Amino acid sequence: MTTDNDTLNLLSDLVTKAKRMGADAVDGVAVDATSTGVSWRDGKLEDVEGNEGSDIGLRVMIGKNQAIVSSSDRRPSALNDLITRVMDMVRAVPEDPYCGLADPACLFKGPLPDLELYDSSHISAEQLAEMASKMEDAMYTVKGVTNSAGAGASSGSWSMAMVTSDAFSGSYKGSSFSASISAIAGEGGGMERDYDFTSARYFADLDDMATIGKKAGNNVVKRLNPQRIESGEMSVVFDPRVANSLLGHFAGAINGTSIARGTSFLKDAMNRQVFPSDINIIDDPLIVRGHKSRPFDGEGVKTTRQSLIENGMLQQWALNSAAARQLGLTTTGHASRGTSSPPGIGMSNLYMAAGSKSPEELMADIENGIYISELIGMGVNGVTGDYSRGAAGFIIKNGQISAPVNEITIASNLKDMFKRMIVADDLVFKYGTNAPTVRIDGMMVASA
């Protein structure tokens, strides 16, 4: 992998050459990544996979025209061809009235905060295989587990560098480690499957492998012999591992591109009550060792902790520079970027702040409800907010989780769901997007 300085010098050279050839504005992005992963099943190593990639993207703007070209070839002749191709393309594409580099006043100016995003630990394929083996061995100690659907472990590192023609130059690197296992219980038509996993920026922060394996086994055994339920309106409680999907729908609804197009069910909700007054939603790119932490966004804009929902009120949209121009606002540092397309919009460490009740207290007064541990399909309309998804989980009876249930559908509208949310106190930062246990009353539940 090339050094950060080598990559920044290379990008700076490309930007300078494109400017000399007539570009009004230019940015260059480089992503270098390497990873190793193993697959393990029934006591045997199934596969070892190693990947190493190096990609460069060059975006050029002339007036209100922009084009971007990417390449994985860093030979001087290939890079010269990259510049020639993008200069030819930019003169042939339709105008984009909102394209352009970020406002220089918003750019990250350093120094890099110590977010501890990179762990230099080298984890061999043999170590990864041992991790997967430990998970599977522990899974089989759970009574009722009949088979393994596979275990895996991986390690990887990457670096991201950017240079723009308005004097921004920056880079940072990160690492990731993960392990997961899927367990099977039951036989024939009565088989069930469930899983558990762990992931972290630093290898030492991973959960214990035996604990992961046992949890996957316990999860799947609990799902055996599901019962049927009567359809109707009832309270639905979302386990944290699926509650975060509700935050994903919220993030999509405040995406500046959707707002500018008028295609979001929250397009008229700015400064209005969207959630109950005790709910707060934060996007924080500066969490130390956070799964999606970053010092600057995909346009070089400085990132900051932002309250998107404060006391239930919507405070802002998620914007990159193009969406901000279209809406007459300022970028919020939410630009996301690859090497082959212009900046998009994406969250960093998005989370819903914890409430004051335990999950048990949250469910205590539910006489008849559903606890959801798995969601299936994507029946969500981002324009209207209509929500309908397949699900599986457990029946809640007199405040207690009881028999398993599957092949059900839960339905409502996200605007109504947001307003009826009650959150528990069990927030854990396990994913890039995190939520505690969430209760929503008055949802329609139908059995297949």
N, C-alpha and C positions, 0 to 999 in steps of 0.2 A: 504494500500500500504506500502511495506517495505521501510525503510529509505535508502538513497543512501549508507551510510556506511555499513549497513547490507548486501546490495546487492553486494557491492564491496568485502566485506570479504568472502561472499559465493562464488563468482566467483574466487577469489584468491585461495580459498581452492580447488576448482575443478581443476584449472590449475596446482596447485602443485601436486595433486594426479595423474593427467594424466602424468605429467613429471616423477613421480616416477615409473609409470607403463611402461615407455619406450618411451614416446613421445619425439620427437626432438623439436617440437615447438607447442604451444597451444595458442588459444585465446578463451575467453568466453564472451558472450554478453547476456545482460538481458534487456528486455523491459517490463515495467509495464504501463498499460494504463487504464483509466476509462473515461466513457462518458455517457451523457444523451441527448436524442433527443426526440422531439415531432413532430407529423404530425397533420395538422389542415386543414379542408376543409369545406366550406359552413357553417361557424360559429360553427363548432363542432370539438372537440378534437377526432381525429381518433386513435392515438396510442401514447404511451409513451414507450420509449425503453431505458434501462440502460444496460451498458456493463462494465465489469471489467475483465481485462486479465493480466496474468503474464507469460511470456515465457522466457526460457533460451536456448541458443544455445552454444554448445561446439564444436570447430573445432580443430582437432588434425592432425599433420603432422609427418610422419616418412619418412625420405628421401624425395623423390618427390611424395609420396602418401599423400593424404589428405582426410579426411572424416568429416562430421558434423552431429550432432544429436541434436534434440531439444526436450524440454519437458515443460509442464506447471505445473508439479508436483514438488514441492520443498521439499518434505519429504526426510530425509537423505537416506532412502533405495532407493527411486526413483532416487536420484542424483548419488548414487553409481552404480545403474544399467545403468544410462546414460553414465558414464565413461566406464564401461565394454563394452557396445554396440559400442561406437565410437572407442574404441581400437580394437575390433574385425573387424569392418568395414574397418578401415584404412589399415589393412594388406591384404584386399581382393580387393581393388579398383585398377584400372589402374593408372599408373604414370601420374602426371601432371607436366611437366618440369618447369612451371612458378609459381607454388604455393609457398607460404611462407608468413611470416609476413612482415610488412613494415620495411624499413630501419630505424634503431633506430635514426639516425640523423634527420629524418623527423618528428618524433613523437611530439605531443603536450606535452609541459612540464609545462603549467600553468603559472600564475593563470588564472582561467576562466575569459574571458572578460565579462563585464556587457552588455549583448545583450538584456536584458529585454525580455526573452522568456517565462517567467512564470508569470501568473496572478493568484493569489490565490482566486480570487472572486468565491464564490459558487453561482451558478445560479440554482434555483430550477426548477422542471418541470412546476410548476405553472407560474413562470416568463417566461419561454420559450413559454408556451402556450399563454400568454398575448402578447408576441412579435409577434407570428404568427397571432394572431387575429387582431392586429393593422395593419399589412401588408395587410391582406385580406380586412379589412374595408376600407382602403385607396384605394385599387385597385378598389373596387366597386364604388368609387366616380367618376371614369373616364367614361365618356359617351362612350358607344359602347362595354364595357366589358359585356359579357353575362354569364360567369361562371368562377369558380376557378378550376384550375387543382391541387391545393394543395399548402399549405405553410408549412414551417418547420423551426425549430430552434434547435440548439444543442450547447452543451458545453463539453469540454473534457480536460484532462490533461494526461501527460505521462512522463516517465523518461527513459533514456537510459544509461546503464552502460557497460563498457568494461574493461577487464583485459587481458593482454597478458603475455606470459612467458619471454618476453624481458623487463620486468619491467614497462610497461605502465599500468596505472590505472586511469580511469577517468569516470566522469558521468555528466550529465546535465539533466534538465527537461524543459518541455514546456507546453503551454496551447493553446487552440484554441476555438474560438466562431464563430458561423455562423448563418445566417438566409437567407432564400430564398423563392421565391414565383413564381408560374407559372400561367399566366392568359390566358383566352380564350375569343375570340371575334368572332362574326359572328355565322351563323347557318348552319347546314347540311354540304353540300360539300364545303361551303364557310368559314368554321371555320379556324381560325388561332390561333397559340399559341406562346407566348413569355414569358420572365422571367426577373427577376433581383435578385441579391443577394448581401450580404456583408459578409466578414469574416475578422478576426483579431486575433492577439495573445492576446490582452487585450480587455476585455468586453467594456470598455469605448470608444474604438476606432471604434466600429461598427457604420455604417451609421444609420441614423434615420429610424425607421421601416416604418413610414407613407411615407417617401420619396421613400423607396424601393418599397412599394406597388403601389404607383402612377406611378413610372417609369415603372414597369412591365405592368401596364394597358396601359400607353401611347405607350409603345413599340408594344404591340399586336394590338392596334387599327390602328396604322400606316401601318400594314401589310395587312389590309383588301382590297379586290378587286384587287388582283395582275394582272398585265398585261403581255402579251406575248411580246417577243422581237425578233428581227431578229438576227440570229446567225452570228458571225463574230469575227474579231480580234479587240480588244478595250482595253482601260485602265480599270483596276480593282483597286478599293480602298477597303482595308480591315479595318473594324472597329477594335479598339484595342482589343475587346473581342475575335476576331478570328485571329488578326494579330499575337498574341502570339503563335499560332500553327506553324507559319513559323519558329519561333525560336526553337520550338520543333524539327522540321525536321533538322535544323542546328545542334542542340545538338546531334541528332542521328548520323549525318554524321561525327562528330568529336569524336565520342565515340572510345576510344582506342582499344576496342575489335574488332569493325568493321574495323578499320584501319589495325590492325594486320592480320586480315583475308582477307584483300583486298576487302571487300564487301561494301565500301562506295564510293559514287560519288565524294567525296572530298579527296580521298586517295592520290592524287598527288598534292594537293593544298597548302601544307605548305609553308609559306612565299610568297604566291602569292596573287594577287588581286582577292578577292572573291565577295566583295561588292563594291559599289562606295566609293570614298575616304573620304566622309563625314560621313560614317557610322561606329559606334563603338558598340561592343557587349561585355558586362561585366558579369562576374559571381562573385557575392559578398556574401559570407556566413556570413559576419560580419555586416550586416545592423541591426541596433537596431530595435527590434520588427518585423524583417523580417519574412515572411511566412516560409521560408526554411533556416533560419540562423542556424549555428551550429559552435561550437568552434573547433571541430575536426571531421574528417570523419569516415567512417565505418571501418577503420583500425587503428584509433587513430592518424592519421596524422594531423598536424596543418593545419588549413584552412586559406587561404588568399584571398584577392580581386585580381581577375585576368582579364586582358584584353584578350579576346579570338580573337576578331577582332579589330584591331587598324588602323584607317584611311583606312578601307576596306581590310586590309591585314590579313590573317590568321596567328595567332601567336603561337598557341599550340593545342595539342590534349587534350581531357579530359581523364585522366589516373588513374587507381588504380595500386597497386603494380604489379599484374600479367601482365597487359597489358604493363606497363612500362618495365618490364623485357623482354617481348617478343620483344619490339621495341628498346631495348637498351637505354631507357630514364629513367627519374626519375618521380615518382608519382607526380601528380598535386593536390592531396588531394580531388579527386572526387569519392573515394570509397563510395558506398552505402551498407547498410547492414541490413539484417533481421536476425532472429534467426535460420532459417532452411536451409540456403544456403550460400556458400562462398561469399565474397564481389563482388558486381557488380559495375557499374559506373553510377553516377547520378549527376545532377547539383544541385546547391543551389538556390540563388536568381538570376536567369538569366534574363537579360534585354537588350534591345536595347536602346541606349541613344537617347534622343529627338533631333529632327532636329530643323530648324529655322523657318519653315513656319507653320501657323495655318492650321487646316484641310480644312478650306474654301479656303485659298490660294493654298493649295495642289491640290484642284479640280477645281480651277477657269478657267483653259484653256481646260478642258475636255468637248468637244462638245457632245460626246456620249459615256457613260461608265456605269459601274456597281459599286454600293457600297454594299459590302458584310457584312451582319450582322450575318449570320449563315452558317456553313459548315456541310456537311453531308457525312458520309462514310470516308474510308481511302484509297483512290486510289493513294498511293504514293509508288514509287519504290526506296528504299534506295540505291540500287546498281547503278542504272542509273540516278536517280534524276527525272524521269518522274512523272508528277503531274497531277492528274485529280480527281476533287471532286465535289459532288453535292453541291449546294449553294442556298441561298435565300438572298434577300436584297432589293435594290432600284435602279431604273434607275437614272443615272446622265445625265442631259440634260443642255447643255450650262453652266456648272459649278455649277448647283444646284441639290440637291437631290430631286427627284420627285416621281413618282408612284412606288409602290412596285412591286416586281417580285419574283417568286419562281420557283422551278422545273427547274433550269438551271444547267449546268455543266461548270466549268472553268478548263482550261487545259494549261499546258506549261511544262517546265523543270526547276527544282529548280536552277540549275546552271545559267540559263538565268534569272530567276526571281530574284535571289540574285543580279545579276549585274545591274538590272534595277530598283532596289528599290529606292524610295524617301520617306523619313519619315517626319512626322509632329512633332509639338512641344508639343503634349498633352500626354506625358508619365505620367501614374499614376500607383503606385505600389498597384495593387488590387489583383493580383494572385501571385503564386510562380514564374511564368514566365511572363514577362511583355514587351509589345511593344506599341509604339504610333500608330496612324493611319498610314497605309503604302499604298503607291501607286505603282503599277507595270503596266507599259505600255506593249502593245503588247501581251496580253493573249487571247487565244481563248475562246469565250463564246458561248455556244450552248443552245438553248431552247429545253425543252423536247417535 
